[in-house]
Amino acid sequence: MDGLIFLTVLIVICALAFDFINGFHDTANAIATAVSTKALKPRHAILLAATMNFIGAMTFTGVAKAITKDIVDPFTLENGSVVILAALLAAIFWNLLTWYYGIPSSSSHAIIGSIAGAAIAAAGFNALNYNGFLKIIQALIISPILAFVVGYIVYSIFKVIFKENNLTKTNKGFRIFQIFTAALQAYSHGTNDAQKAMGIITMALISAGQLTTDDVPFWVQFSCALAMGLGTSVGGWKIIKTVGGNIMKIRPVNGVAADLTGAMIIFGATYIHLPVSTTHVISSSIMGVGASHRLKGVKWGTAQRMLITWVITLPISATVAGIFYYLLNIFL
């Protein structure tokens, strides 16, 4: 088999593996609140999330195109196939490491940082498409801040609307409604997160001369959607525990407010073709809701640990990708 074709096939396999890992790594994002409030049994919640993730992934491709061309130019990228493979290996390494320790880190940060780091190792800092790269970084920074603010506002509105309602009846009603908001959140997750692997495979096909445009082939979209759905079906219980219980004690009304906020922010980003971290958005939504409910009720120690992980993911994944790039050049 031709070396370039072999590399391309290897990249497709690794990209689908990354998507699968992303599925079980980020399952908690969509269903943690619904599980913690007992709106859904864990098994039912995971099945719902897997199905809606798949449907969401089959709906859009705009974010995939942003990944394909906004970080680096795949048409001119030097040694592009090795760069992409190194980026995938680094992102998979970081995802598995943080999953093992139950840390809700960002798969988006990991893959974006890895692409940048491997490209810099291959061709220097001039390899980056700074306009597109900075736009993506801005979205990654602004989206969790926006999620915190919107979560605070949404729950404040809920408090005003339902202040006269019986707490027990209100919780029962919101627990039922939370099934729908969890489904909405899982769908939004699929519309954004699954597209990152689609963009990676499209980059690889362009680098290998198999594509002349950044349009995502249907087989790429379908296979990534399937990998994400299957990964989601595995579940990520360590992260579910962190997101669903270690940020704040979540009641159904809190969960609905956080789910609606997260879905709105993610849908908005998908609509304007920007990749965001669903982990960051949803965790920040929960923090915003918690701050609105009772400031002292938020476990800020957990939030601080998350924040540190969020900050270090980009530089660490970039560095690891650079190391993988040099190792691959030795062995390939």
C-alpha positions as CSV (number, residue, x, y, z in Angstrom):
1,M,0.0,0.0,0.0
2,D,1.2,3.5,-0.9
3,G,2.7,5.2,2.2
4,L,0.3,8.3,1.9
5,I,-2.7,6.1,1.5
6,F,-1.7,4.1,4.5
7,L,-1.3,7.3,6.6
8,T,-4.7,8.5,5.4
9,V,-6.4,5.2,6.4
10,L,-4.6,5.4,9.8
11,I,-5.8,9.0,10.3
12,V,-9.4,8.0,9.5
13,I,-9.2,5.2,12.1
14,C,-7.7,7.4,14.7
15,A,-10.2,10.2,14.0
16,L,-13.1,7.8,14.5
17,A,-11.4,6.6,17.7
18,F,-11.1,10.2,18.8
19,D,-14.8,10.7,18.0
20,F,-15.7,7.5,20.0
21,I,-13.6,8.6,23.0
22,N,-15.2,12.1,22.7
23,G,-18.6,10.4,22.9
24,F,-18.0,8.6,26.2
25,H,-15.7,11.5,27.5
26,D,-18.5,14.1,26.9
27,T,-21.6,12.0,27.6
28,A,-21.8,13.7,31.0
29,N,-22.3,17.0,29.3
30,A,-25.7,16.1,28.1
31,I,-27.1,13.8,30.8
32,A,-25.3,14.6,34.1
33,T,-28.0,16.9,35.4
34,A,-30.8,14.6,34.3
35,V,-29.2,11.6,36.0
36,S,-28.3,13.5,39.2
37,T,-32.0,14.7,39.6
38,K,-33.3,11.2,38.8
39,A,-35.2,12.6,35.8
40,L,-33.7,9.7,33.9
41,K,-32.2,6.4,34.9
42,P,-28.6,6.2,33.8
43,R,-29.2,3.6,31.2
44,H,-32.1,5.4,29.6
45,A,-30.2,8.7,29.8
46,I,-27.2,7.2,27.9
47,L,-29.4,5.7,25.2
48,L,-31.2,9.0,24.8
49,A,-27.9,10.9,24.6
50,A,-26.4,8.4,22.1
51,T,-29.4,8.7,19.8
52,M,-29.6,12.5,19.9
53,N,-25.9,12.8,19.5
54,F,-26.1,10.8,16.2
55,I,-29.0,12.8,14.9
56,G,-27.3,16.1,15.8
57,A,-24.1,15.0,14.0
58,M,-26.0,14.2,10.8
59,T,-27.5,17.7,10.7
60,F,-24.7,20.2,10.2
61,T,-21.2,20.4,8.7
62,G,-20.3,24.1,9.1
63,V,-18.1,23.5,12.2
64,A,-16.3,20.7,10.4
65,K,-15.3,23.1,7.6
66,A,-14.0,25.6,10.2
67,I,-11.8,22.8,11.7
68,T,-10.7,21.9,8.2
69,K,-9.4,25.3,7.1
70,D,-9.5,27.9,9.9
71,I,-6.5,26.6,12.0
72,V,-4.1,25.7,9.2
73,D,-4.5,25.6,5.4
74,P,-4.7,21.9,4.5
75,F,-4.0,22.6,0.8
76,T,-0.5,24.0,1.7
77,L,0.3,22.3,5.0
78,E,3.8,20.8,4.9
79,N,3.9,17.1,5.7
80,G,0.1,17.4,6.4
81,S,-0.8,13.7,6.9
82,V,1.9,13.3,9.7
83,V,0.8,16.6,11.2
84,I,-2.8,15.4,11.4
85,L,-1.9,12.0,12.8
86,A,0.3,13.6,15.5
87,A,-2.6,15.9,16.4
88,L,-5.0,13.0,16.8
89,L,-2.7,10.9,18.9
90,A,-2.1,13.9,21.2
91,A,-5.8,14.7,21.6
92,I,-6.6,11.0,22.2
93,F,-3.9,10.8,24.9
94,W,-5.1,13.9,26.7
95,N,-8.8,12.8,26.5
96,L,-8.0,9.4,28.0
97,L,-5.8,10.8,30.7
98,T,-8.4,13.3,31.9
99,W,-11.2,10.8,31.6
100,Y,-9.2,8.3,33.8
101,Y,-9.0,11.0,36.5
102,G,-12.6,12.1,36.1
103,I,-11.7,15.6,35.0
104,P,-14.2,17.2,32.6
105,S,-11.6,18.7,30.3
106,S,-12.3,19.9,26.8
107,S,-12.0,17.6,23.7
108,S,-12.3,20.8,21.6
109,H,-9.3,22.4,23.3
110,A,-7.4,19.2,23.0
111,I,-7.9,18.7,19.2
112,I,-7.5,22.4,18.4
113,G,-4.4,22.8,20.5
114,S,-3.0,19.5,19.0
115,I,-3.5,20.6,15.4
116,A,-1.8,23.9,16.1
117,G,1.1,22.3,18.0
118,A,1.8,19.7,15.3
119,A,1.6,22.3,12.5
120,I,4.1,24.6,14.4
121,A,6.4,21.6,14.9
122,A,6.2,20.9,11.1
123,A,6.4,24.4,9.6
124,G,6.9,27.0,12.3
125,F,4.4,29.5,13.6
126,N,3.7,30.8,10.1
127,A,1.8,27.6,9.4
128,L,-1.1,28.9,11.5
129,N,-4.0,30.7,9.9
130,Y,-4.1,33.4,12.5
131,N,-7.4,35.0,11.6
132,G,-9.3,31.7,11.8
133,F,-7.3,30.3,14.7
134,L,-7.9,33.4,16.8
135,K,-11.6,33.4,16.0
136,I,-11.8,29.8,17.3
137,I,-9.8,30.7,20.4
138,Q,-12.1,33.7,21.0
139,A,-15.2,31.4,20.7
140,L,-13.6,28.9,23.2
141,I,-13.0,31.7,25.7
142,I,-16.2,33.7,25.3
143,S,-18.7,30.8,25.2
144,P,-18.3,29.6,28.8
145,I,-18.4,33.2,30.1
146,L,-21.6,33.7,28.1
147,A,-23.0,30.4,29.4
148,F,-22.4,31.5,33.0
149,V,-24.1,34.8,32.5
150,V,-27.1,33.3,30.6
151,G,-27.4,30.5,33.1
152,Y,-27.6,33.1,35.9
153,I,-30.2,35.1,34.0
154,V,-32.4,32.1,33.0
155,Y,-32.5,30.8,36.6
156,S,-33.3,34.3,37.9
157,I,-36.2,34.4,35.5
158,F,-37.3,31.0,36.7
159,K,-37.2,32.1,40.4
160,V,-39.5,35.1,39.6
161,I,-42.0,33.0,37.5
162,F,-42.3,30.1,39.9
163,K,-41.8,31.8,43.2
164,E,-45.5,31.1,44.3
165,N,-45.5,27.5,43.2
166,N,-45.4,24.5,45.5
167,L,-41.8,23.3,45.5
168,T,-42.7,19.6,45.4
169,K,-45.1,20.0,42.4
170,T,-42.6,22.3,40.7
171,N,-39.8,19.8,41.0
172,K,-42.0,17.0,39.7
173,G,-43.0,19.1,36.6
174,F,-39.4,20.1,35.9
175,R,-38.2,16.5,36.3
176,I,-40.5,15.5,33.4
177,F,-39.5,18.5,31.4
178,Q,-35.9,17.8,32.0
179,I,-36.1,14.7,29.8
180,F,-36.8,17.0,26.8
181,T,-34.0,19.4,27.8
182,A,-31.5,16.6,28.2
183,A,-32.5,15.4,24.7
184,L,-32.1,18.9,23.3
185,Q,-28.7,19.3,25.0
186,A,-27.5,15.9,23.6
187,Y,-28.7,17.0,20.1
188,S,-26.8,20.3,20.4
189,H,-23.7,18.4,21.5
190,G,-23.9,16.2,18.4
191,T,-24.2,19.3,16.1
192,N,-20.9,20.7,17.3
193,D,-18.6,18.1,18.8
194,A,-18.9,15.3,16.2
195,Q,-18.0,17.8,13.5
196,K,-14.5,18.1,14.8
197,A,-13.6,14.6,13.7
198,M,-15.3,15.2,10.4
199,G,-13.1,18.3,9.9
200,I,-10.0,16.2,10.7
201,I,-10.8,13.5,8.2
202,T,-11.6,16.1,5.6
203,M,-8.2,17.7,6.2
204,A,-6.5,14.4,5.8
205,L,-8.3,13.7,2.5
206,I,-7.3,17.1,1.2
207,S,-3.6,16.6,2.3
208,A,-3.6,13.2,0.5
209,G,-5.0,14.8,-2.7
210,Q,-8.3,12.9,-2.4
211,L,-10.4,16.0,-2.1
212,T,-10.2,19.4,-3.9
213,T,-12.7,21.3,-1.7
214,D,-13.5,21.5,2.0
215,D,-17.0,19.9,1.5
216,V,-17.5,17.0,4.0
217,P,-18.2,13.7,2.2
218,F,-21.4,11.9,3.3
219,W,-19.5,8.8,4.4
220,V,-17.3,10.9,6.7
221,Q,-20.3,12.6,8.2
222,F,-22.1,9.3,8.8
223,S,-19.1,7.4,10.2
224,C,-18.3,10.2,12.6
225,A,-21.9,10.5,13.7
226,L,-22.0,6.7,14.3
227,A,-18.7,6.7,16.2
228,M,-19.9,9.6,18.4
229,G,-23.2,7.8,19.1
230,L,-21.5,4.5,19.9
231,G,-19.0,6.3,22.2
232,T,-21.8,8.0,24.0
233,S,-23.5,4.7,24.6
234,V,-20.5,3.6,26.6
235,G,-20.9,6.5,29.1
236,G,-18.4,8.4,31.2
237,W,-19.5,7.8,34.8
238,K,-16.5,9.5,36.4
239,I,-17.2,12.7,34.6
240,I,-20.9,12.4,35.2
241,K,-20.2,12.4,38.9
242,T,-18.1,15.6,38.7
243,V,-20.5,17.5,36.4
244,G,-23.7,16.2,38.0
245,G,-22.9,16.5,41.6
246,N,-19.5,18.1,42.4
247,I,-20.3,21.5,41.1
248,M,-23.5,22.0,43.0
249,K,-26.5,20.1,44.3
250,I,-28.8,20.0,41.3
251,R,-32.6,20.0,41.6
252,P,-34.8,19.6,38.5
253,V,-35.5,23.3,38.1
254,N,-31.7,23.9,38.2
255,G,-31.1,21.1,35.7
256,V,-33.7,22.5,33.2
257,A,-32.2,26.0,33.4
258,A,-28.6,24.7,32.9
259,D,-29.7,22.4,30.0
260,L,-31.6,25.2,28.2
261,T,-28.6,27.5,28.6
262,G,-26.1,25.0,27.4
263,A,-28.2,24.1,24.4
264,M,-28.7,27.7,23.4
265,I,-25.0,28.6,23.5
266,I,-24.0,25.5,21.6
267,F,-26.7,25.9,19.0
268,G,-25.7,29.5,18.6
269,A,-22.0,28.5,18.0
270,T,-23.0,25.8,15.6
271,Y,-25.1,28.2,13.6
272,I,-22.2,30.6,13.1
273,H,-19.9,27.6,12.3
274,L,-17.7,27.9,15.4
275,P,-16.4,25.0,17.4
276,V,-16.9,25.4,21.2
277,S,-16.3,23.2,24.2
278,T,-19.5,21.6,25.3
279,T,-17.7,20.6,28.5
280,H,-16.9,24.3,29.2
281,V,-20.3,25.5,28.2
282,I,-22.4,23.1,30.2
283,S,-20.2,23.2,33.3
284,S,-20.3,27.1,33.2
285,S,-24.1,26.9,32.7
286,I,-24.4,24.9,35.9
287,M,-22.1,27.3,37.7
288,G,-24.2,30.3,36.5
289,V,-27.4,28.6,37.6
290,G,-25.8,27.7,41.0
291,A,-24.6,31.3,41.6
292,S,-28.1,32.6,40.9
293,H,-29.7,30.0,43.2
294,R,-27.2,30.4,46.1
295,L,-23.7,31.7,45.7
296,K,-22.4,29.5,48.5
297,G,-24.1,26.5,47.0
298,V,-21.5,26.3,44.2
299,K,-18.5,24.1,45.0
300,W,-15.9,26.6,43.8
301,G,-13.0,24.2,44.6
302,T,-14.3,21.9,41.9
303,A,-14.8,24.8,39.6
304,Q,-11.3,26.0,40.2
305,R,-9.9,22.5,39.3
306,M,-11.9,22.6,36.1
307,L,-10.7,26.1,35.2
308,I,-7.0,25.0,35.7
309,T,-7.6,22.0,33.4
310,W,-9.3,24.2,30.8
311,V,-6.4,26.7,30.8
312,I,-3.6,24.1,30.5
313,T,-5.3,21.8,27.9
314,L,-4.3,24.0,24.9
315,P,-0.6,24.4,25.7
316,I,-0.2,20.8,26.9
317,S,-2.0,19.2,23.9
318,A,0.0,21.5,21.6
319,T,3.3,20.4,23.2
320,V,2.4,16.7,23.2
321,A,1.3,16.9,19.5
322,G,4.7,18.5,18.7
323,I,6.4,15.5,20.4
324,F,4.3,13.0,18.6
325,Y,5.1,14.8,15.3
326,Y,8.9,14.4,15.9
327,L,8.4,10.7,16.9
328,L,6.3,9.9,13.9
329,N,9.0,11.5,11.6
330,I,11.5,9.1,13.2
331,F,9.5,5.9,12.8
332,L,7.5,6.6,9.6
